[in-house]
């Protein structure tokens, strides 16, 4: 066989000229195609065109160029198999020892606004994945590179031993199959969406590592943070960290919960979250007023929590935020004075969202699914983003809610869907005054929320994420002075709760929609 050969064909041309130049200096013949070949020749690197290897022209606008026995025999031949060696020699082929290939930019193509279906399909790579898989399968003999970050290690080993180590080739082969699996997953997702397939017979998802984490929910658990391949605007995965310590597993989980609640509001709103449950939600004319309400809702639980806002954090709000211990502050922007004030707290994490003011999550979310791992499998569902439908509301009591009561009921309903079930939320004056979360019975959640609200419960609105199985929650609400209730309805004992509301003059409306959150 002749001297060693390398096949290079990349869409990401980072570092490729230097890599190819170094290979030539190490005695490699470089084979290349299309734009990569032109770039290398223009840089003065000696290149053998793919057609000079296959003795067949590129056809069909370049769709068929590397799908040829001269290429794949060189990649797949088992070097210490005498029959393979004989066949390669008899056919006039030669081995290929190094492959550097990355694929057509399918992700970048479908990320563009208004991309056509035809353009997306044209950017599905066929020859590239085929070469990668051939080379990776035969990693006992072939070094295959899909990531420019690995060029340096390969060159270092070639300089030392004229070959890469088997350990390196195994590592690179595994990386290749992860890459092609992710690529195919993205294509299958795109095509499934084109035909409206939401729950197909098999589901493959892919994520890209954003960062390693010090540990998971607890110090003994290994963890990392991965983001979806296609950016989800307004999500924790696309936030920009401006200041503070590295995010932890629990930070990310809590921030995700805060952003989900924040997406419910277009008016100035502030969400305080602790252990993924809202401990204070406030809406005001300004972000300062909204924060003051969120803080007043539960000044104890907010300590060590996360605060998220859907307006720019100004100096006045920053001064108040600085006065308490918080893990994270999230906002679409921080004015210069606010940033300076908050950066005085060296460990406070400041995150900037990608959504605009008043619309923290704008587009793309409909393509994302909630995936919950269970032992031996996973549960997949749409995210619960169903808004309250005013046309579906039913007043089921003798008294209808007043205009102000209706406003507070709708406010509480937006919050309760994000509280762990069983969930009860009390609201008054555009703020939460009591939150009962994660209880094994509904009246227990109501009692927690009522106790937290204290005297403020008088005249408040109550939201329940699911129906009342009996009238005990209404009895507790009436005793506390609550005047309006919103709940899904649907219990076989609904009438008992309706009758209890009528006895106490409480207005109650049914939504027909349940918001369990386990």
N, C-alpha and C positions, 0 to 999 in steps of 0.2 A: 504494500500500500504506500501511497505518496505521503507527503507531509501532512501534519494535522490540519483539520479544517474547522472553521467556525461559521455558522449561519446566523446572520444578524438581520432582523426585520422588525422594527419597532415603531409604534405610533408616538410613544413618549421618548423623545430623543435626548433626554437629559444624560449627559456624560457619554453618549454613544461614540462620538468621534475619538475621544481619549481612549475609551475601552478598545475600539477597533485598532487604533494606532499601536497600542501596547501589545495586542495580540499579534499584529504583523511583526513587531520587533521580536516577539517570542517565537517566530517561525511559522505562524499560522497563515493559511490561505483564508481570506474572508470572502464569504459568499453573501450576496445581499439582493434585495428587491426594491423596486419602485423608488419612493421618496427617500428611503434610507440609503440606498445605493448612490443616488444622486448627491445626497448630503456628504457622504463619505468621500466620493470622488472629488467633489468641490473642495474638500478639506485636504486633498492630496493623499488619501488612503487608497492603496491598491485594492480593487474590488473585482471579484468575478461575478458576473450577472447570473441570475438563476437560470436563464435560458441556455447559458453556456454549460450548465451542469446537466440540465434535463434534455438538451438538444430539441427543445419544443418551445414554441413561442407562448408568451402569456396571451391568453384569449379571454373573450367575454368581459372586456373592460377590466381585466386583472382579476376577475373572479376565480379563474383557474390559472395557477402558476406554480404553486408548491405541491399541489396534489399529484405527485408523480412518483413512480417507483425509485427513481434515482435519488430522490430526497429521502423517502421513508425507508428504503433499504439501508441507506447510510445511517439512519437514526436507530433502526430497530434490530440490526444485525447483532447477533451474539458473537462477540469477538473471539472467544475460544471454542466456538462451534465450527468444526472443519467444513461441514456442509454449507453453513451460512457464508463462511469465508470464500468457499469455492464459487458459490452462486454470485456473490458480489463481484468477484474477479471476472467470472465468465461473462457477466452482463456489462462489464466495463464501468461499474460504479465504484464508489469509494466511501469510506466511513466519514461521518460528521461527528466531531468530538465535543464541540461546544455549540449550544443554541442559545441565543438571546432574542427573545420574542415577547412583545406585549401586543395587546389586541386593539382592534378598531374601537374608537371611543364611544361605545354604545351608551354608557351612563351619561356622558356629557351631551350626547345627541338628544336623548329623551328628556334631559333636564331643561332643554331650551324651550322657551314659550312658543306655542303654535307649531311645534315640529310636526311634519307630515308623517303619516304612517309609512309611506314609501321611503322617506329618508331614514326612518328608524330601521326598517328592514334592511336597507342597503348597508347599514352600519353593524350588521351582525357578521362577525368574523367567522369564517369556516376553516380556512387554511391555517391560521394562527393557532387556534386550539388543537387542531389535529397534529401539528408539529410539536406543540408543547406536550401533548399527551404521549406521543410516540417517544420523544426524548426522555420524558419523566418515567415512563414505563421501563426504559432501558438505562436507568440511572446507574446501573452497575458499571457502565462504560461511558455514558454521556453526561456531560455537565449542562444543566438547563437553567436559564436565568429568566425570570419574569419581572424582576424588580431591579431598577438601576442601582439601588442601595447595595446590592450584592456584587456589583462589578469589582469593587476593591478587594474583597475577600478572595474571589476567584483568581484575580491577577496575582495576588500575593502567593497563593498556593502554587500556581503555575510557575512562578519565578523560582520557587524553592525546590519543587519536586517534579516539574514538567507535567504535573497532573494534579487534579484536585483529589482530596481524600474521599473515601467512600462515605464517611460521615457527613461531609459537606454535600455530596451529591444526593444523599437521602434527604437531608434537610431541604435542599432546593426542590427536589421532586415533590415533597409534601406541600411545599409552598405553591408549586405549580397547580396541583390538583385542588387546593383551596381556591386559587385564583380562577381556574376554569369553572369550578362549581359555582362560585359567586357570580361569575359572568353569565352562566346558563340560567341561574336562578333569577337574575334580573330580567333576562329575555323572557323567561316563562311567565314572570309576573306581569310584564308589559303586555304580552300577547293575551294572557288570561283576562286582564282588565279590558282589553279591546273588545272581547266577546262577552263581557259582563259576568265572567266566572268568578264567584267570590269564595266559594268553599269547594275547591277541586278535590279529586280523589287522592291526591298527594300534595303536600305543602312543603316547599323548600324556602327557607328564609336566609338572608345573608346580612351580616353586619360587619362594619369596619371598626377595628379597635381605636377608641379615642384616647384611652389612657389606662395604665395599670393603676390599681388602687392599693393603698397600704394594707387594707383588709376589707372584709365584707361587713355584714350587719354586726358581727362581733369579731374581736381580734383573732380568733382561731380560724376564721373563714377566709380563704383566698378569693380574690375578686378582681374584676376589671370592668371598665365601662366601654360598651360598644354602641356605635350610632348606626342608624339606618343608612344604606348606601345613598339613597336619594334624600336630600335635606328636607326636614319637616320644619317649615318656618314657625317661629315662636316657641319651639320646643326647647327643653333643657339641652338637647344634643347640639343645638345651633347657637346657644348663648355664648357670648364672648366674656371671658373673665378679665376684669380690669384691675383687680387688686385682691390680695389676701392669700391665705393658705390654699393648698391644693384641695380640691373637692373630695369628700369621702363618699363612700357608698350611701350612707344615710342622708348626707347632704343632697346628693343627686335625686334620691327617692323623694325626699321632702320637697325639693324644688320642683320636681315634676308635678307633684300634687298641687302646689301653689299655683303653678302656671295653668293647670287645668281649670281651677276655680276662677282664676283671673280672666280666662277666656269668655266667661259668662257675661262680662260687663263691658259696656262701651263708655259709660260715664266714669269719671274719676273714681277709682276703686283701689283699696289696699287689702291684701290678704295676709293674715298671720297664720303660719302653719306649725304644728308640732306633731311629730310622729305621723305624718301624712294626713292628719285631720286638721281642719281649720279651727283655730282657737279664737280667732277674731276676724270679722269681715266688716269693712266700712265703706260706704259710698258717700261722697260729698260734692260740693261745688268745686273744690280744689283738692289736690292730692294731700295737702296738709290737713284739711278737714277730714278727709277719708282716713288718713293714718290715725288721727286723734280718736276717731270712732273705733277703729280696729283695735287700738291699744286699750281703750276704755272697756271694750267688750270682755277682756280677760287679761288684766295687767300682770297676773301671776304666770299663766301658761306661756305667754309670749317670750318669757325669759329663756334664752338659749334656742329660740326658734328661728324661723325664716320669714322674712317680710317681702312680699312681691307687690309691685305697683304698676299700673298701666299708664302712668304719666311720668314726665321727667321729675326726678327728685331735685327739689330746690333747697336753698340754704336753710330755710326755716324748718323744713321737714328733716333735713340731715342733722340739725342740731338736736332734735328730739330722738332720732334714731341712735345718735351717738351716746345718749344717756343710759342706754340699756345694753345688756349683753345679747348680741344676735350672732347667729352663725353666718347668715347670708342676707344680703339685700339685692333684690332683682328689680330692674326697671328698664324701659326702653332707652333711657338716657339719664345722665347726672349732670347738672350744670357745674360750671367750673368751681364755684364756691363749695357746693355740696360734695363734690369729689374730693376736694382738699380736706374738708372736715372729716369725712368718713375714712380717708386714707390714713388718718392719724391712728386709727385702730389697726395695727399691723396684721392681725389675724382675721379681720372681718373680710369675708369674701364678697366682692361686688361683681354682679353679673349683669351684662347688657343683653337684652332680648333682641331678636331680629325682627319682631313685629313692630308696627308703627304705634304711636300713641293712640290709645282708645281701641286698638284692635290687635291685641298681643299675639293672636294666632290667626293668620289671614288666609292661607291657602295650603293645599296639599294634604291636609289632615285626613281627608276622606279616604286616602289611599293606605292609611296605616291601620293595623289591627292590633288589638290587645291580645298578647300571648302570655299565658300563665303556665309555667312548668308544673307538672305533677310527676310523681315517681312513675317512670315508665311511659310518659307521654306528655302531651301539652293540650291545653284548652285554648281555643282561638275564637274570638268574637269581635264584632264591631265595637269601637269605643262608644260609651254612652254619651252622646252629644245631643240627644233629643231635647229641643227647647220646649217650654210651656206653650201649648197651643190655646190661645184665648177662645177659639171657637169650640173647643172640646170641653171647656170647663162647665161643670154643672153645679149650681147652687142647690143643695139638698135640704137645707134648713128653712124654717119659716122666715128667718131674717137673712137678707143678703149682706155681704160685707160692705162697709162704707168705702168710699174712694181711697181713703188713707189705709184702711185695713187691707184692701185689695193690693195696694202698692207694697205693703209690708209682707203680705202672703207671697207675692211673686218674688220678692227679695229673698225670703227664707227658702223658697222652693229651689232657687238657683244654688243655694249653699248646701241644702240637705242631700242633694244627689251626689255630693262629693265627700260625705261623712260616712265612716264605716257603719254598716248595719249591725244591729237595729239602730236607727238614727232619728233623733228629734232635734230640731233647731227652733229657737225662739228669736224673733226679730222685732225691733222697735226703732223708729227714727233712723232707718237706713243703716242699721248695724245689728250684728248678732249680739244677743244678751245672754244666751244660754245654749250650750251644745252638749247633747248627750250622744255618745258614740260607742259603737261596738258592744252593745249589751245583749244578753241572751234573751231578754224579753223587752217589749216595747215600753211598757209602763216604767220599767227600770231606767230606760234612756230618758223618758220624760221627766222622771223625778230628779235625775242628775241635772238636766237643763234648767228645770224650775228652781232647784236649789241654788244653782249658779246665778240665775237672774235675780233672785231675791225679790225685793219690792218692785223692781223694774218689770216684773212679769205682768203686773196689772196693766191691762189694755194692750198687751203684746199679741203678736201673731205667732202661731205654731205651725211648723211644717213637719210632716212625717214621710219618710221615704217609702213606706209600704202601708197597707191598710191596717186598721185597728181590729184585732181579732175579737175584742170585746170592748165594753164601754169604760173600762177602768182608766184609760188615758184621758178621756174626756172629763171624767170625774176629777182627776188630778189637775187638769188644766183649769177647770171651773173654780176649784178651790184656790188656785193661784191668781185668779182674776184675768186669765187669758180670754180674749173676746173673739178671736177668729182662728180657724183651723183650715189648713189645706192638706189633703191626703189623696191617695189614688182611689180609694174605695174598692169594692169588689169582694168584701167579706160576706159570708152568708149571714153574718150578724150585724151588717151595716146599720140596720134599722135601730138597733139598740143604741149605737153611737149617735145617730141622728136624733132620736128621742131625747137622749141626755143633753145634747146641744140645745134643743128646743126648750127644755126645762130651765136651762141656765141663760138663755138668750144669746148663745154663742152662734156666730155665723160659721158655716162649714161648706167648703166646696170640694168636689171630687175632680180629679184630673184624668182619671182613667189610665194613668201611666205610673208604673212602679220604678223606683231607682235603687234597687239593692246594690250594695257595694261591699263585697266580702274581702 
